[in-house]
């Protein structure tokens, strides 16, 4: 999990436009994280300030994902239906 990443080059006015757009995108993404994780905006802003790497279970605990699929079981179910 991390904040948006980008780069810009060109005239100063173009760089300002790009910077403003990436800040707008950062705010939008943070609101999505707030909505789906239930965490306060301040926590999301702090946590997206630098890259965070989650294990599957940590992503569930944080609220980024709903569940971790056991592909072995899922593959077995799919195989049973095909027969």
mmCIF file as gemmi writes it, N, C-alpha and C atoms, coordinates in Angstrom:
data_model
loop_
_atom_site.group_PDB
_atom_site.id
_atom_site.type_symbol
_atom_site.label_atom_id
_atom_site.label_alt_id
_atom_site.label_comp_id
_atom_site.label_asym_id
_atom_site.label_entity_id
_atom_site.label_seq_id
_atom_site.pdbx_PDB_ins_code
_atom_site.Cartn_x
_atom_site.Cartn_y
_atom_site.Cartn_z
_atom_site.occupancy
_atom_site.B_iso_or_equiv
_atom_site.pdbx_formal_charge
_atom_site.auth_seq_id
_atom_site.auth_asym_id
_atom_site.pdbx_PDB_model_num
ATOM 1 N N . UNK Axp A 1 ? 0.862 -1.156 0 1 0 ? 1 A 1
ATOM 2 C CA . UNK Axp A 1 ? 0 0 0 1 0 ? 1 A 1
ATOM 3 C C . UNK Axp A 1 ? 0.909 1.22 0 1 0 ? 1 A 1
ATOM 4 N N . UNK Axp A 2 ? 0.608 2.175 -0.863 1 0 ? 2 A 1
ATOM 5 C CA . UNK Axp A 2 ? 1.424 3.38 -0.939 1 0 ? 2 A 1
ATOM 6 C C . UNK Axp A 2 ? 0.632 4.503 -1.595 1 0 ? 2 A 1
ATOM 7 N N . UNK Axp A 3 ? 1.177 5.685 -1.494 1 0 ? 3 A 1
ATOM 8 C CA . UNK Axp A 3 ? 0.548 6.83 -2.138 1 0 ? 3 A 1
ATOM 9 C C . UNK Axp A 3 ? 0.843 6.8 -3.635 1 0 ? 3 A 1
ATOM 10 N N . UNK Axp A 4 ? 0.109 7.571 -4.418 1 0 ? 4 A 1
ATOM 11 C CA . UNK Axp A 4 ? 0.366 7.602 -5.859 1 0 ? 4 A 1
ATOM 12 C C . UNK Axp A 4 ? 1.801 8.035 -6.158 1 0 ? 4 A 1
ATOM 13 N N . UNK Axp A 5 ? 2.298 7.532 -7.25 1 0 ? 5 A 1
ATOM 14 C CA . UNK Axp A 5 ? 3.657 7.831 -7.677 1 0 ? 5 A 1
ATOM 15 C C . UNK Axp A 5 ? 3.591 8.402 -9.082 1 0 ? 5 A 1
ATOM 16 N N . UNK Axp A 6 ? 4.389 9.381 -9.36 1 0 ? 6 A 1
ATOM 17 C CA . UNK Axp A 6 ? 4.389 9.949 -10.701 1 0 ? 6 A 1
ATOM 18 C C . UNK Axp A 6 ? 5.591 10.833 -10.91 1 0 ? 6 A 1
ATOM 19 N N . UNK Axp A 7 ? 5.658 11.389 -12.065 1 0 ? 7 A 1
ATOM 20 C CA . UNK Axp A 7 ? 6.741 12.297 -12.398 1 0 ? 7 A 1
ATOM 21 C C . UNK Axp A 7 ? 6.246 13.283 -13.429 1 0 ? 7 A 1
ATOM 22 N N . UNK Axp A 8 ? 6.951 14.382 -13.54 1 0 ? 8 A 1
ATOM 23 C CA . UNK Axp A 8 ? 6.552 15.395 -14.508 1 0 ? 8 A 1
ATOM 24 C C . UNK Axp A 8 ? 7.795 16.107 -15.017 1 0 ? 8 A 1
ATOM 25 N N . UNK Axp A 9 ? 7.672 16.592 -16.217 1 0 ? 9 A 1
ATOM 26 C CA . UNK Axp A 9 ? 8.734 17.428 -16.772 1 0 ? 9 A 1
ATOM 27 C C . UNK Axp A 9 ? 8.092 18.462 -17.674 1 0 ? 9 A 1
ATOM 28 N N . UNK Axp A 10 ? 8.823 19.478 -17.97 1 0 ? 10 A 1
ATOM 29 C CA . UNK Axp A 10 ? 8.293 20.526 -18.827 1 0 ? 10 A 1
ATOM 30 C C . UNK Axp A 10 ? 8.325 21.867 -18.14 1 0 ? 10 A 1
ATOM 31 N N . UNK Axp A 11 ? 7.475 22.744 -18.602 1 0 ? 11 A 1
ATOM 32 C CA . UNK Axp A 11 ? 7.409 24.085 -18.032 1 0 ? 11 A 1
ATOM 33 C C . UNK Axp A 11 ? 6.905 24.016 -16.594 1 0 ? 11 A 1
ATOM 34 N N . UNK Axp A 12 ? 7.286 25.009 -15.819 1 0 ? 12 A 1
ATOM 35 C CA . UNK Axp A 12 ? 6.886 25.051 -14.409 1 0 ? 12 A 1
ATOM 36 C C . UNK Axp A 12 ? 5.378 24.946 -14.255 1 0 ? 12 A 1
ATOM 37 N N . UNK Axp A 13 ? 4.637 25.607 -15.119 1 0 ? 13 A 1
ATOM 38 C CA . UNK Axp A 13 ? 3.176 25.568 -15.01 1 0 ? 13 A 1
ATOM 39 C C . UNK Axp A 13 ? 2.642 24.155 -15.259 1 0 ? 13 A 1
ATOM 40 N N . UNK Axp A 14 ? 3.269 23.408 -16.164 1 0 ? 14 A 1
ATOM 41 C CA . UNK Axp A 14 ? 2.854 22.024 -16.412 1 0 ? 14 A 1
ATOM 42 C C . UNK Axp A 14 ? 3.159 21.134 -15.215 1 0 ? 14 A 1
ATOM 43 N N . UNK Axp A 15 ? 4.298 21.372 -14.58 1 0 ? 15 A 1
ATOM 44 C CA . UNK Axp A 15 ? 4.677 20.581 -13.404 1 0 ? 15 A 1
ATOM 45 C C . UNK Axp A 15 ? 3.708 20.85 -12.256 1 0 ? 15 A 1
ATOM 46 N N . UNK Axp A 16 ? 3.303 22.094 -12.082 1 0 ? 16 A 1
ATOM 47 C CA . UNK Axp A 16 ? 2.325 22.441 -11.04 1 0 ? 16 A 1
ATOM 48 C C . UNK Axp A 16 ? 1.003 21.731 -11.306 1 0 ? 16 A 1
ATOM 49 N N . UNK Axp A 17 ? 0.565 21.711 -12.557 1 0 ? 17 A 1
ATOM 50 C CA . UNK Axp A 17 ? -0.684 21.025 -12.909 1 0 ? 17 A 1
ATOM 51 C C . UNK Axp A 17 ? -0.588 19.546 -12.56 1 0 ? 17 A 1
ATOM 52 N N . UNK Axp A 18 ? 0.521 18.913 -12.92 1 0 ? 18 A 1
ATOM 53 C CA . UNK Axp A 18 ? 0.704 17.489 -12.625 1 0 ? 18 A 1
ATOM 54 C C . UNK Axp A 18 ? 0.764 17.24 -11.118 1 0 ? 18 A 1
ATOM 55 N N . UNK Axp A 19 ? 1.459 18.106 -10.389 1 0 ? 19 A 1
ATOM 56 C CA . UNK Axp A 19 ? 1.547 17.957 -8.931 1 0 ? 19 A 1
ATOM 57 C C . UNK Axp A 19 ? 0.17 18.081 -8.29 1 0 ? 19 A 1
ATOM 58 N N . UNK Axp A 20 ? -0.601 19.053 -8.728 1 0 ? 20 A 1
ATOM 59 C CA . UNK Axp A 20 ? -1.956 19.22 -8.188 1 0 ? 20 A 1
ATOM 60 C C . UNK Axp A 20 ? -2.82 18.003 -8.485 1 0 ? 20 A 1
ATOM 61 N N . UNK Axp A 21 ? -2.666 17.44 -9.662 1 0 ? 21 A 1
ATOM 62 C CA . UNK Axp A 21 ? -3.458 16.266 -10.035 1 0 ? 21 A 1
ATOM 63 C C . UNK Axp A 21 ? -3.077 15.053 -9.189 1 0 ? 21 A 1
ATOM 64 N N . UNK Axp A 22 ? -1.801 14.853 -8.933 1 0 ? 22 A 1
ATOM 65 C CA . UNK Axp A 22 ? -1.395 13.698 -8.136 1 0 ? 22 A 1
ATOM 66 C C . UNK Axp A 22 ? -1.83 13.866 -6.681 1 0 ? 22 A 1
ATOM 67 N N . UNK Axp A 23 ? -1.848 15.093 -6.173 1 0 ? 23 A 1
ATOM 68 C CA . UNK Axp A 23 ? -2.358 15.339 -4.812 1 0 ? 23 A 1
ATOM 69 C C . UNK Axp A 23 ? -3.857 15.057 -4.767 1 0 ? 23 A 1
ATOM 70 N N . UNK Axp A 24 ? -4.583 15.466 -5.81 1 0 ? 24 A 1
ATOM 71 C CA . UNK Axp A 24 ? -6.022 15.189 -5.881 1 0 ? 24 A 1
ATOM 72 C C . UNK Axp A 24 ? -6.27 13.687 -5.904 1 0 ? 24 A 1
ATOM 73 N N . UNK Axp A 25 ? -5.474 12.971 -6.69 1 0 ? 25 A 1
ATOM 74 C CA . UNK Axp A 25 ? -5.603 11.52 -6.77 1 0 ? 25 A 1
ATOM 75 C C . UNK Axp A 25 ? -5.273 10.865 -5.432 1 0 ? 25 A 1
ATOM 76 N N . UNK Axp A 26 ? -4.246 11.368 -4.747 1 0 ? 26 A 1
ATOM 77 C CA . UNK Axp A 26 ? -3.885 10.848 -3.426 1 0 ? 26 A 1
ATOM 78 C C . UNK Axp A 26 ? -5.059 10.994 -2.461 1 0 ? 26 A 1
ATOM 79 N N . UNK Axp A 27 ? -5.684 12.161 -2.436 1 0 ? 27 A 1
ATOM 80 C CA . UNK Axp A 27 ? -6.837 12.395 -1.556 1 0 ? 27 A 1
ATOM 81 C C . UNK Axp A 27 ? -7.995 11.463 -1.899 1 0 ? 27 A 1
ATOM 82 N N . UNK Axp A 28 ? -8.241 11.28 -3.189 1 0 ? 28 A 1
ATOM 83 C CA . UNK Axp A 28 ? -9.312 10.392 -3.637 1 0 ? 28 A 1
ATOM 84 C C . UNK Axp A 28 ? -9.048 8.946 -3.206 1 0 ? 28 A 1
ATOM 85 N N . UNK Axp A 29 ? -7.831 8.48 -3.417 1 0 ? 29 A 1
ATOM 86 C CA . UNK Axp A 29 ? -7.487 7.108 -3.021 1 0 ? 29 A 1
ATOM 87 C C . UNK Axp A 29 ? -7.565 6.931 -1.508 1 0 ? 29 A 1
ATOM 88 N N . UNK Axp A 30 ? -7.119 7.929 -0.767 1 0 ? 30 A 1
ATOM 89 C CA . UNK Axp A 30 ? -7.212 7.839 0.692 1 0 ? 30 A 1
ATOM 90 C C . UNK Axp A 30 ? -8.663 7.72 1.138 1 0 ? 30 A 1
ATOM 91 N N . UNK Axp A 31 ? -9.562 8.449 0.495 1 0 ? 31 A 1
ATOM 92 C CA . UNK Axp A 31 ? -10.985 8.345 0.831 1 0 ? 31 A 1
ATOM 93 C C . UNK Axp A 31 ? -11.527 6.95 0.524 1 0 ? 31 A 1
ATOM 94 N N . UNK Axp A 32 ? -11.06 6.343 -0.556 1 0 ? 32 A 1
ATOM 95 C CA . UNK Axp A 32 ? -11.468 4.966 -0.876 1 0 ? 32 A 1
ATOM 96 C C . UNK Axp A 32 ? -10.975 4.022 0.218 1 0 ? 32 A 1
ATOM 97 N N . UNK Axp A 33 ? -9.722 4.183 0.643 1 0 ? 33 A 1
ATOM 98 C CA . UNK Axp A 33 ? -9.192 3.35 1.725 1 0 ? 33 A 1
ATOM 99 C C . UNK Axp A 33 ? -9.982 3.56 3.014 1 0 ? 33 A 1
ATOM 100 N N . UNK Axp A 34 ? -10.308 4.805 3.339 1 0 ? 34 A 1
ATOM 101 C CA . UNK Axp A 34 ? -11.101 5.102 4.543 1 0 ? 34 A 1
ATOM 102 C C . UNK Axp A 34 ? -12.444 4.385 4.468 1 0 ? 34 A 1
ATOM 103 N N . UNK Axp A 35 ? -13.11 4.498 3.326 1 0 ? 35 A 1
ATOM 104 C CA . UNK Axp A 35 ? -14.435 3.897 3.156 1 0 ? 35 A 1
ATOM 105 C C . UNK Axp A 35 ? -14.393 2.381 3.312 1 0 ? 35 A 1
ATOM 106 N N . UNK Axp A 36 ? -13.398 1.748 2.717 1 0 ? 36 A 1
ATOM 107 C CA . UNK Axp A 36 ? -13.386 0.289 2.68 1 0 ? 36 A 1
ATOM 108 C C . UNK Axp A 36 ? -12.696 -0.363 3.876 1 0 ? 36 A 1
ATOM 109 N N . UNK Axp A 37 ? -11.802 0.362 4.543 1 0 ? 37 A 1
ATOM 110 C CA . UNK Axp A 37 ? -11.14 -0.233 5.709 1 0 ? 37 A 1
ATOM 111 C C . UNK Axp A 37 ? -11.8 0.174 7.015 1 0 ? 37 A 1
ATOM 112 N N . UNK Axp A 38 ? -12.522 1.303 7 1 0 ? 38 A 1
ATOM 113 C CA . UNK Axp A 38 ? -13.112 1.806 8.235 1 0 ? 38 A 1
ATOM 114 C C . UNK Axp A 38 ? -12.109 2.514 9.131 1 0 ? 38 A 1
ATOM 115 N N . UNK Axp A 39 ? -10.898 2.709 8.642 1 0 ? 39 A 1
ATOM 116 C CA . UNK Axp A 39 ? -9.864 3.377 9.435 1 0 ? 39 A 1
ATOM 117 C C . UNK Axp A 39 ? -9.985 4.895 9.269 1 0 ? 39 A 1
ATOM 118 N N . UNK Axp A 40 ? -9.591 5.653 10.296 1 0 ? 40 A 1
ATOM 119 C CA . UNK Axp A 40 ? -9.641 7.115 10.192 1 0 ? 40 A 1
ATOM 120 C C . UNK Axp A 40 ? -8.697 7.627 9.092 1 0 ? 40 A 1
ATOM 121 N N . UNK Axp A 41 ? -9.043 8.766 8.522 1 0 ? 41 A 1
ATOM 122 C CA . UNK Axp A 41 ? -8.236 9.352 7.444 1 0 ? 41 A 1
ATOM 123 C C . UNK Axp A 41 ? -6.794 9.583 7.886 1 0 ? 41 A 1
ATOM 124 N N . UNK Axp A 42 ? -6.603 9.99 9.132 1 0 ? 42 A 1
ATOM 125 C CA . UNK Axp A 42 ? -5.257 10.254 9.636 1 0 ? 42 A 1
ATOM 126 C C . UNK Axp A 42 ? -4.402 8.988 9.607 1 0 ? 42 A 1
ATOM 127 N N . UNK Axp A 43 ? -5.005 7.85 9.924 1 0 ? 43 A 1
ATOM 128 C CA . UNK Axp A 43 ? -4.279 6.572 9.904 1 0 ? 43 A 1
ATOM 129 C C . UNK Axp A 43 ? -3.906 6.209 8.472 1 0 ? 43 A 1
ATOM 130 N N . UNK Axp A 44 ? -4.854 6.365 7.56 1 0 ? 44 A 1
ATOM 131 C CA . UNK Axp A 44 ? -4.588 6.058 6.151 1 0 ? 44 A 1
ATOM 132 C C . UNK Axp A 44 ? -3.492 6.965 5.613 1 0 ? 44 A 1
ATOM 133 N N . UNK Axp A 45 ? -3.56 8.253 5.91 1 0 ? 45 A 1
ATOM 134 C CA . UNK Axp A 45 ? -2.532 9.186 5.44 1 0 ? 45 A 1
ATOM 135 C C . UNK Axp A 45 ? -1.163 8.804 5.977 1 0 ? 45 A 1
ATOM 136 N N . UNK Axp A 46 ? -1.091 8.432 7.241 1 0 ? 46 A 1
ATOM 137 C CA . UNK Axp A 46 ? 0.186 8.015 7.829 1 0 ? 46 A 1
ATOM 138 C C . UNK Axp A 46 ? 0.688 6.736 7.171 1 0 ? 46 A 1
ATOM 139 N N . UNK Axp A 47 ? -0.22 5.782 6.993 1 0 ? 47 A 1
ATOM 140 C CA . UNK Axp A 47 ? 0.186 4.482 6.464 1 0 ? 47 A 1
ATOM 141 C C . UNK Axp A 47 ? 0.541 4.521 4.981 1 0 ? 47 A 1
ATOM 142 N N . UNK Axp A 48 ? -0.01 5.472 4.235 1 0 ? 48 A 1
ATOM 143 C CA . UNK Axp A 48 ? 0.336 5.561 2.814 1 0 ? 48 A 1
ATOM 144 C C . UNK Axp A 48 ? 1.512 6.502 2.559 1 0 ? 48 A 1
ATOM 145 N N . UNK Axp A 49 ? 2.039 7.106 3.613 1 0 ? 49 A 1
ATOM 146 C CA . UNK Axp A 49 ? 3.166 8.018 3.446 1 0 ? 49 A 1
ATOM 147 C C . UNK Axp A 49 ? 4.391 7.287 2.901 1 0 ? 49 A 1
ATOM 148 N N . UNK Axp A 50 ? 4.56 6.044 3.273 1 0 ? 50 A 1
ATOM 149 C CA . UNK Axp A 50 ? 5.649 5.189 2.785 1 0 ? 50 A 1
ATOM 150 C C . UNK Axp A 50 ? 5.056 3.842 2.412 1 0 ? 50 A 1
ATOM 151 N N . UNK Axp A 51 ? 5.759 3.104 1.563 1 0 ? 51 A 1
ATOM 152 C CA . UNK Axp A 51 ? 5.27 1.786 1.15 1 0 ? 51 A 1
ATOM 153 C C . UNK Axp A 51 ? 5.097 0.868 2.353 1 0 ? 51 A 1
ATOM 154 N N . UNK Axp A 52 ? 3.995 0.129 2.357 1 0 ? 52 A 1
ATOM 155 C CA . UNK Axp A 52 ? 3.75 -0.911 3.36 1 0 ? 52 A 1
ATOM 156 C C . UNK Axp A 52 ? 3.456 -2.194 2.601 1 0 ? 52 A 1
ATOM 157 N N . UNK Axp A 53 ? 4.119 -3.256 2.992 1 0 ? 53 A 1
ATOM 158 C CA . UNK Axp A 53 ? 3.897 -4.564 2.383 1 0 ? 53 A 1
ATOM 159 C C . UNK Axp A 53 ? 3.136 -5.432 3.374 1 0 ? 53 A 1
ATOM 160 N N . UNK Axp A 54 ? 2.042 -6.041 2.91 1 0 ? 54 A 1
ATOM 161 C CA . UNK Axp A 54 ? 1.185 -6.862 3.752 1 0 ? 54 A 1
ATOM 162 C C . UNK Axp A 54 ? 1.267 -8.321 3.322 1 0 ? 54 A 1
ATOM 163 N N . UNK Axp A 55 ? 1.228 -9.205 4.295 1 0 ? 55 A 1
ATOM 164 C CA . UNK Axp A 55 ? 0.952 -10.605 3.981 1 0 ? 55 A 1
ATOM 165 C C . UNK Axp A 55 ? -0.54 -10.684 3.671 1 0 ? 55 A 1
ATOM 166 N N . UNK Axp A 56 ? -0.981 -11.815 3.176 1 0 ? 56 A 1
ATOM 167 C CA . UNK Axp A 56 ? -2.406 -11.969 2.878 1 0 ? 56 A 1
ATOM 168 C C . UNK Axp A 56 ? -3.239 -11.75 4.142 1 0 ? 56 A 1
ATOM 169 N N . UNK Axp A 57 ? -2.83 -12.338 5.25 1 0 ? 57 A 1
ATOM 170 C CA . UNK Axp A 57 ? -3.598 -12.197 6.489 1 0 ? 57 A 1
ATOM 171 C C . UNK Axp A 57 ? -3.545 -10.766 7.013 1 0 ? 57 A 1
ATOM 172 N N . UNK Axp A 58 ? -2.408 -10.105 6.876 1 0 ? 58 A 1
ATOM 173 C CA . UNK Axp A 58 ? -2.314 -8.71 7.303 1 0 ? 58 A 1
ATOM 174 C C . UNK Axp A 58 ? -3.247 -7.823 6.474 1 0 ? 58 A 1
ATOM 175 N N . UNK Axp A 59 ? -3.388 -8.119 5.183 1 0 ? 59 A 1
ATOM 176 C CA . UNK Axp A 59 ? -4.303 -7.354 4.328 1 0 ? 59 A 1
ATOM 177 C C . UNK Axp A 59 ? -5.746 -7.537 4.777 1 0 ? 59 A 1
ATOM 178 N N . UNK Axp A 60 ? -6.096 -8.755 5.199 1 0 ? 60 A 1
ATOM 179 C CA . UNK Axp A 60 ? -7.437 -9.001 5.748 1 0 ? 60 A 1
ATOM 180 C C . UNK Axp A 60 ? -7.608 -8.204 7.037 1 0 ? 60 A 1
ATOM 181 N N . UNK Axp A 61 ? -6.632 -8.318 7.935 1 0 ? 61 A 1
ATOM 182 C CA . UNK Axp A 61 ? -6.714 -7.638 9.228 1 0 ? 61 A 1
ATOM 183 C C . UNK Axp A 61 ? -6.81 -6.117 9.067 1 0 ? 61 A 1
ATOM 184 N N . UNK Axp A 62 ? -6.137 -5.568 8.075 1 0 ? 62 A 1
ATOM 185 C CA . UNK Axp A 62 ? -6.152 -4.122 7.831 1 0 ? 62 A 1
ATOM 186 C C . UNK Axp A 62 ? -7.465 -3.678 7.199 1 0 ? 62 A 1
ATOM 187 N N . UNK Axp A 63 ? -8.13 -4.596 6.514 1 0 ? 63 A 1
ATOM 188 C CA . UNK Axp A 63 ? -9.393 -4.276 5.862 1 0 ? 63 A 1
ATOM 189 C C . UNK Axp A 63 ? -9.277 -4.03 4.371 1 0 ? 63 A 1
ATOM 190 N N . UNK Axp A 64 ? -8.108 -4.325 3.798 1 0 ? 64 A 1
ATOM 191 C CA . UNK Axp A 64 ? -7.917 -4.119 2.361 1 0 ? 64 A 1
ATOM 192 C C . UNK Axp A 64 ? -8.615 -5.177 1.527 1 0 ? 64 A 1
ATOM 193 N N . UNK Axp A 65 ? -8.672 -6.395 2.053 1 0 ? 65 A 1
ATOM 194 C CA . UNK Axp A 65 ? -9.334 -7.491 1.346 1 0 ? 65 A 1
ATOM 195 C C . UNK Axp A 65 ? -10.29 -8.18 2.3 1 0 ? 65 A 1
ATOM 196 N N . UNK Axp A 66 ? -11.242 -8.913 1.749 1 0 ? 66 A 1
ATOM 197 C CA . UNK Axp A 66 ? -12.251 -9.576 2.577 1 0 ? 66 A 1
ATOM 198 C C . UNK Axp A 66 ? -11.802 -10.932 3.083 1 0 ? 66 A 1
ATOM 199 N N . UNK Axp A 67 ? -11.131 -11.683 2.234 1 0 ? 67 A 1
ATOM 200 C CA . UNK Axp A 67 ? -10.754 -13.04 2.61 1 0 ? 67 A 1
ATOM 201 C C . UNK Axp A 67 ? -9.567 -13.493 1.78 1 0 ? 67 A 1
ATOM 202 N N . UNK Axp A 68 ? -8.927 -14.54 2.239 1 0 ? 68 A 1
ATOM 203 C CA . UNK Axp A 68 ? -7.831 -15.165 1.502 1 0 ? 68 A 1
ATOM 204 C C . UNK Axp A 68 ? -8.345 -16.503 1.009 1 0 ? 68 A 1
ATOM 205 N N . UNK Axp A 69 ? -8.277 -16.713 -0.28 1 0 ? 69 A 1
ATOM 206 C CA . UNK Axp A 69 ? -8.75 -17.972 -0.852 1 0 ? 69 A 1
ATOM 207 C C . UNK Axp A 69 ? -7.672 -19.031 -0.754 1 0 ? 69 A 1
ATOM 208 N N . UNK Axp A 70 ? -8.082 -20.215 -0.413 1 0 ? 70 A 1
ATOM 209 C CA . UNK Axp A 70 ? -7.18 -21.363 -0.427 1 0 ? 70 A 1
ATOM 210 C C . UNK Axp A 70 ? -7.316 -21.987 -1.81 1 0 ? 70 A 1
ATOM 211 N N . UNK Axp A 71 ? -6.37 -21.712 -2.679 1 0 ? 71 A 1
ATOM 212 C CA . UNK Axp A 71 ? -6.498 -22.164 -4.065 1 0 ? 71 A 1
ATOM 213 C C . UNK Axp A 71 ? -6.554 -23.677 -4.17 1 0 ? 71 A 1
ATOM 214 N N . UNK Axp A 72 ? -5.944 -24.367 -3.241 1 0 ? 72 A 1
ATOM 215 C CA . UNK Axp A 72 ? -6.007 -25.82 -3.278 1 0 ? 72 A 1
ATOM 216 C C . UNK Axp A 72 ? -7.45 -26.282 -3.137 1 0 ? 72 A 1
ATOM 217 N N . UNK Axp A 73 ? -8.172 -25.723 -2.176 1 0 ? 73 A 1
ATOM 218 C CA . UNK Axp A 73 ? -9.576 -26.079 -1.988 1 0 ? 73 A 1
ATOM 219 C C . UNK Axp A 73 ? -10.41 -25.62 -3.174 1 0 ? 73 A 1
ATOM 220 N N . UNK Axp A 74 ? -10.144 -24.406 -3.658 1 0 ? 74 A 1
ATOM 221 C CA . UNK Axp A 74 ? -10.9 -23.88 -4.792 1 0 ? 74 A 1
ATOM 222 C C . UNK Axp A 74 ? -10.659 -24.724 -6.04 1 0 ? 74 A 1
ATOM 223 N N . UNK Axp A 75 ? -9.421 -25.13 -6.261 1 0 ? 75 A 1
ATOM 224 C CA . UNK Axp A 75 ? -9.116 -25.971 -7.416 1 0 ? 75 A 1
ATOM 225 C C . UNK Axp A 75 ? -9.794 -27.327 -7.277 1 0 ? 75 A 1
ATOM 226 N N . UNK Axp A 76 ? -9.838 -27.847 -6.061 1 0 ? 76 A 1
ATOM 227 C CA . UNK Axp A 76 ? -10.499 -29.135 -5.837 1 0 ? 76 A 1
ATOM 228 C C . UNK Axp A 76 ? -11.994 -29.023 -6.122 1 0 ? 76 A 1
ATOM 229 N N . UNK Axp A 77 ? -12.602 -27.924 -5.686 1 0 ? 77 A 1
ATOM 230 C CA . UNK Axp A 77 ? -14.027 -27.714 -5.956 1 0 ? 77 A 1
ATOM 231 C C . UNK Axp A 77 ? -14.276 -27.603 -7.457 1 0 ? 77 A 1
ATOM 232 N N . UNK Axp A 78 ? -13.438 -26.859 -8.144 1 0 ? 78 A 1
ATOM 233 C CA . UNK Axp A 78 ? -13.593 -26.69 -9.589 1 0 ? 78 A 1
ATOM 234 C C . UNK Axp A 78 ? -13.413 -28.023 -10.3 1 0 ? 78 A 1
ATOM 235 N N . UNK Axp A 79 ? -12.443 -28.801 -9.864 1 0 ? 79 A 1
ATOM 236 C CA . UNK Axp A 79 ? -12.203 -30.114 -10.466 1 0 ? 79 A 1
ATOM 237 C C . UNK Axp A 79 ? -13.356 -31.064 -10.227 1 0 ? 79 A 1
ATOM 238 N N . UNK Axp A 80 ? -13.968 -30.991 -9.054 1 0 ? 80 A 1
ATOM 239 C CA . UNK Axp A 80 ? -15.092 -31.871 -8.735 1 0 ? 80 A 1
ATOM 240 C C . UNK Axp A 80 ? -16.299 -31.541 -9.605 1 0 ? 80 A 1
ATOM 241 N N . UNK Axp A 81 ? -16.48 -30.286 -9.946 1 0 ? 81 A 1
ATOM 242 C CA . UNK Axp A 81 ? -17.615 -29.878 -10.768 1 0 ? 81 A 1
ATOM 243 C C . UNK Axp A 81 ? -17.433 -30.302 -12.224 1 0 ? 81 A 1
ATOM 244 N N . UNK Axp A 82 ? -16.182 -30.383 -12.668 1 0 ? 82 A 1
ATOM 245 C CA . UNK Axp A 82 ? -15.904 -30.717 -14.063 1 0 ? 82 A 1
ATOM 246 C C . UNK Axp A 82 ? -16.172 -32.189 -14.335 1 0 ? 82 A 1
ATOM 247 N N . UNK Axp A 83 ? -15.932 -33.039 -13.363 1 0 ? 83 A 1
ATOM 248 C CA . UNK Axp A 83 ? -16.059 -34.493 -13.559 1 0 ? 83 A 1
ATOM 249 C C . UNK Axp A 83 ? -17.447 -34.934 -13.852 1 0 ? 83 A 1
